[in-house]
Amino acid sequence: MNAEKSAQLNKVIADCFEVNVGVITPDTSFIKDLDASSLKRTVFVAELEELTGSTISVARIKKMETVSSLYEQLNEWLQ
């Protein structure tokens, strides 16, 4: 994922999980670091779908533990 797309994604993550974008790193854990409740994840998926123009399964997002795992999945989905 290129730097521009990573920055856009980090902004969406920060907005959805109500944190400063500066704390988002590839190792950031959705559960431990971002307190990713079911409601926040649902909102996050909606934002991702808008950003990517693709349908994304909430169940697949729940399996991703870190931001880097999300980057990897998005690269696969968007190719």
Secondary structure, DSSP 8 states (H G I E B T S, - for coil): --HHHHHHHHHHHHHHHT--GGG--TT-BTTTTT---HHHHHHHHHHHHHHHSS---HHHHHH--BHHHHHHHHHHHT-
